[in-house]
């Protein structure tokens, strides 16, 4: 049960990160802030594009890997900072 809760939290976190990354990337590319509708539609498009992609290079796996790397580096940073 706890594993399921943690997995759901990770999915929600990853979805939020992906939504924010999409928003920031579109803003950088167009110079304008996209509407929530545009972000949601583009997110659905990405889901369709990567529907059957289970490789390590899939968008979700890359984001998940990046998050884990940041978490590890932050943990190391907090340990060093305390010295």
Helices and strands as residue ranges (DSSP letters): H 2-30, H 36-49, H 59-81
